[in-house]
Amino acid sequence: MLNMILAALKAAGIAEYIITEEKKETAELYFVRKALDMPRLRNVSGFRVRVFRDHVSDGERMKGESEIKLFPGQTALEVEAELIKAYDAAGFVKNKYYEMYVPGPGQAGDNAVIDEDGTADAKEMCLAAAEELYGADTDNFSFVNSAEIFGSVSRIHILTSAGTDVAYVQRRVRGEYVVQCKEPRDVEQYFDFNYKPENLHELGGAVREALKTVRDRAGAIDPPQAGVYDIILSGKHLKTVLNYYLERSCTSMVFPGYSDWVKGTNVQGDKITGEKLSVTAVPDAPYSSEGIFMPSRKLISDGKLELLHGNTRHSRYIGAEPTGLYFNLKVDCGTEAFDKLKAGCLYPVSFSDFQLDSFSGFFGGEIRLAYLFTDDGVKVLTGGSINGNISEAQADMTFSLERYADSSYEGPLAVKLKGVRVAGC
């Protein structure tokens, strides 16, 4: 069908395009307690075609674009008709003109397949995840009530009018599970996970921590006292906060003026009293959706910004190199052991929801479970909320020696942030 699409593009006079072919194998396993309730296996395939059209509006040169989906079984006439409609629609999109990405030497590819993660199929990954998940379900008080596990193997082929012809295979296993504890109060809590196959061994530890979290939540009654605390954020909550730096350095934030960062910006401010950030932007795939080759790139070194990343359009507008969009982080570890880091701190381990606003830097969430480490011992708390701002806290951060990894983050397990406001009783 690819040749049919190429012929239709030529017949329609469409000179600039990006074709993405995806063949996806998926497996889904559904469990009630430890019993497999419903397995599903699927194979789907299709094409996404982005077409571009240069035009003039009010005397200014523009580049419009439109995207459609095509599927095996469509006829040549149907494909050509769909492409013509998309090309017509692109003529109404008034994006300022920019030059398309053209691959450099050795970056165009020859359709050789890159397979990062081995040979496991979707069902094998799901079964391995189930073994990790239920192998950790050994607590005497809390247990995994139910679970859903999803595995996928995506085979991606990107072909562009600029000469890019690349392919790769991407494997992922993700899921969600509910943990329950019935005594002294009946409590259920939702957890999720997302791993590359090589990081799947991390799931067992995450499940054991979830079981402990829900067991402690069932016994917690008191909220924290309202006030200002040094807090600990760990795991995916730490990743959420560090996403601030990835999002603020994106050219789609810089071009409209939402971020004023440039290369060399001291992203933690000019007076850093804590640890300086060193962060690497890690690709989710070897090529972007535009076919841009995406190696790992240094994002921040010792608190200074080294990279502006983004798609071709926004990068061209600010005179930056198109790099593709990065979503994953690798962060250098800190200097302090986790047990020592927690001393005197409030450590929320579970939220009803935890978010960060990359425009303002504010982060927060309602606390489901937190530990307060005092000289007299550990208090188990529930309720209240935290409300902080990373731009205020970033000058004095301390990171743990211990590491944590999932599909989008590898770095310190935890960070201490000073002077964060906590609402409580």
SULJOLIN-V707427 format. One record per run of one state. SS is the DSSP state (@ for helix, = for strand, . for the rest). FROM is the first residue (numbers start at 1). LEN is the number of residues. If there is no record, write none. Layout:
BEGIN
ss->(SS | SS)
from->(FROM | FROM)
len->(LEN | LEN)
END
This chain:
BEGIN
ss->(. | @ | . | = | . | = | . | = | . | @ | . | = | . | = | . | @ | . | = | . | = | . | = | . | @ | . | @ | . | = | @ | . | = | @ | . | = | . | = | . | = | . | = | . | = | . | = | . | = | . | @ | . | = | . | = | . | = | . | @ | . | = | . | = | . | = | . | = | @ | = | . | = | . | = | . | = | .)
from->(1 | 2 | 12 | 16 | 33 | 35 | 58 | 60 | 71 | 76 | 91 | 96 | 97 | 113 | 116 | 122 | 136 | 142 | 161 | 165 | 182 | 187 | 196 | 197 | 200 | 202 | 220 | 227 | 235 | 249 | 250 | 251 | 255 | 266 | 267 | 279 | 283 | 287 | 288 | 293 | 294 | 297 | 302 | 304 | 306 | 309 | 311 | 312 | 318 | 324 | 325 | 328 | 332 | 336 | 337 | 338 | 342 | 346 | 357 | 362 | 375 | 377 | 382 | 385 | 390 | 397 | 401 | 403 | 406 | 409 | 413 | 414 | 424)
len->(1 | 10 | 4 | 17 | 2 | 23 | 2 | 11 | 5 | 15 | 5 | 1 | 16 | 3 | 6 | 14 | 6 | 19 | 4 | 17 | 5 | 9 | 1 | 3 | 2 | 18 | 7 | 8 | 14 | 1 | 1 | 4 | 11 | 1 | 12 | 4 | 4 | 1 | 5 | 1 | 3 | 5 | 2 | 2 | 3 | 2 | 1 | 6 | 6 | 1 | 3 | 4 | 4 | 1 | 1 | 4 | 4 | 11 | 5 | 13 | 2 | 5 | 3 | 5 | 7 | 4 | 2 | 3 | 3 | 4 | 1 | 10 | 2)
END
